[in-house]
Amino acid sequence: AMMVFILAPILLIIAISFSDGYFVSFPPSGFTLDWYSKVLGNCEFTDALLFSTLLSLGTTLLSLLLGIPAAFALVRGNLPFADLCKGLLLSPLIFPVLITGLALLQLFSGYGWSNAKLNLLLAHTVVTSPYVVRTVITSLELVNPSLEEAARTLGASRWATFRQVIMPQIVPGVMSGAIFCFMVSFDNYPVSMWLADSENTPVPVVLYRQIGTVFDPSVATMSTVIILLATVVVIVLEKLVGLRRAMAA
């Protein structure tokens, strides 16, 4: 019953995307794929979809590069103010994203940073990196320290210990953080709304503009394409996690 409650709105959007009417109605008046051909032939939407995908991938990579070392420092670094540092790193999860986007806009404007691509990448990383920190910290706390001690005793270097002993144990946390980063960045409207420009527009901004001008089944079709893309990404990452687990075992 809970799954039906959660999936019902998504299934409703998918059903409307196949309607042959010119206005949104439910149940759909017929079945057609014309809206998909129109949406996929819309350069504004496809360009925004490609830009959002590349932006989310870049954000995920940068969040991993920053979040994994930060998690190691918090768990293994014996920092004097570890709890305070952890709270600061996870604070973007507490503040409303709309306020965070406005604050970042003022920050970038104050320093004269006018590169929309770089600003979006940095802003999305600020919002998504706490997910990596959180999941990797949880994985590190579950790592068996005796395995590290055994590797070090047998002569393994710190890098070899990390690569062959620690990393296989924290892969689920890393990949979970990567999934969260990609999904949050790809679907982030509040931050993108403040920092996007006419040449660099993520797909959520394009979708909201479309809703503001005309509400026909093309909006549901765009949403369905986004849902399918997000589902494919999650499935691929989950398969990669399973593959890595099998190789580690």
N, C-alpha and C positions, 0 to 999 in steps of 0.2 A: 504493500500500500504506500509506503514511503517512497519507493522508487517511482511508482506511478505518479505520485504527487510532484516529485522533482522533475520527471521527464515530460510530463504533460505539456507544459508551455513550449518546450523545444519541439516536440512532435507537432504541436499546433502550427508553429512557424514553418516547419518543413512541409506540412500539408498545404498551407497557403501558397507556398512558393510554386506549386504545380497548378494553381488556379488559372483558368483561361479568361477570367474577368479582368477589367481595367481598374477595379477597386478591390481593396481588401474585404473579403467576406468569408464567413464560415457558417456551414461547410462550403468548400470550394464549389464553384458552379460547374467546373469541368476539369479536364486534365490536359496539360500542355507543357512542353519543354521550351517554349519560345522565350520565356523570361530568362532562362539560363543562357540562351544564345545572346540575348540582348545585354545581360549583365557581363558575361565573359567578353563581349565585344566592346564594352565600355572602357575606354582607355583610362579614364579617371579612376575607376574602381580597380582595374588590374594593376595600374601603376602604384596605387595606394596599398594594394595587397602585397605586392613585391617589396615595397618600401617597409611595410610593417614586419614582414617576414625577416628581412635583412636586419632591421633594427632590433627585433627580438632576439635573433641569433647573436648579434654583437653584444647586446645587453646581457644575455645569458653567459657568454664567454667572459666578459669583463667582471660580472658578478662572481663567477667561479674563481677567477684569478685573485679577486680581493677577499671574497668570503672565506675560502678555505684557509689561507694563512691567518686570517683574523680569528677563525674558530680554533686553530691550533694554538695561537697565542693566548686565547682565553682559557683553554683547557690545560695546556701543558706549559704555559709560560710563567706560571707563578707570579702574575702581575700583582702589585700592591693594591690596585683599585680595580680588580677584575670585574666585580659586580657592577661598578659604575660604568666601566667601559662597555660591558655587555648591554647595559641599559641604553647607553648612547647609540650603540650599533643597531639595536632593535627598535629604537624610537620611531623610525618611519612607519612601523606597523601600527603605532598608536595614534599618530596625528592623522587627521582627515587628509586624503590625497589631494583634494581640491586646494586646501590651504598650503600643502607642500608644493604643489605646482605653482601657485601664486608667489610663494616665497622664493622659489628657484628663478622665476621670471624676474623678480626684482633684483636678485643676486646677479644674474647674467647681464641684465640691463645696466646695473651699476658698474660692472667691469667692462662694459662695451663688447660683450661676446655676442656677435650677431650671426654666428654659424649655426643654423637651425639643426642640422644633422648632429653636430657635436653636442649641442645643448640638449637635444632629445636623448642622445645616448647617455650623457652624464645624469640627466634627471631620472631616466628609467632605471639606471644602475643604482641610484640612491634609493629608489623605491623597492627594487627587487633584491638587492644584495642581502638584506636581513633574512630572507627566506633561506639562502645558502648558509648563512651563519647559524641559523637555528637548527636546520637539519643536520649539518655537519657536526655541530656541538653534541647533538643527541647521539650520533653514530660514534663519535670519539669516546663518549662516556661509556659506551658498551664494548669498546675494544679491550681485549684481554692483554693487560700489560706484560704478563709473563712471556708472551710470544715475542714482544719487542726485546725484552731482556735476554731471551734465548738467542735471538738473532745477533744482538750486539755482542754477546759473550762469544759467539762462534766467529766473530771477526767481520760481520757485515757493517758497512759504513752507514751513516745516518740516511743518506739518499737511498741506498739499497734496502734498508729497513723500511723506509717510508713506501718505496715502490712495490716491494714484494710482500711486506707483512701488513702494514697499516692500510694502504690504499685498497686492497681487496676487501677489507672489512668495512670500510666506510663508503664503498661504491654506492650502496642503496641510498645513503643519505645525500651523497653528491648528486646522484641522478634525480632524486626527489626534489632537491633544491633547484636543479636545472629545469625540471618540468614546471615548477611554480614560477620561476623567473620568466620562462618563455610565455606562459599563459598570461601572467599578470602584465608583462610588457606588451604583448600582442593586443590585449583587450583594454589597455589603459587609455581612457578618454580624458579624465580630469587634468592630468599632467600634459598630455599631448595638445589639449585645447589651448593652453597658454603658450606653448613653445613652437607649435607648428607654423609654417608659412605657406604661401601659395604653391611653392615648388616641392616642399617636403611635407606631405600630409599623410599621416597614418590612416589606416582604413576605418577605425572607429569614428574619426572626425568626419570622413566622407559619408559614412552611414548616417550620422546624426544630421548632417546637412541635407541628405536625401529625404530624411523623415520630415524635416522642416519645410521642404518645398512641395513634395507630392508623396502621398502614402498609397502606393500601388504595390502589387505583389513583387515588384523588383526589390523592394526593401527586404521582404522575407527571403527572397532568393539570395541576396547578398549575405544575409545572416546565415542561411543554410550553408553557403560556400565556406564562410568563416568557421562554422561549427565542424564541418567535415575536415577542413584543414587542421584545426586544433585536435580533432580526434585522431587523425593520422599521425600527427607529431607525438601525441601521448602514447599511441600504440607502438610506434617505432622506438621511442625511448624505453618503454617497458620491455620490449624485446631485447634491446641492448643490455638492459640491466640483467635480464635473465641469462643472456649469453655470457656476460662477464661473471655472473655467479657460477655458471657451469664451468667456465674456464678456471676460476679460482678454486673450485672444488676438485 
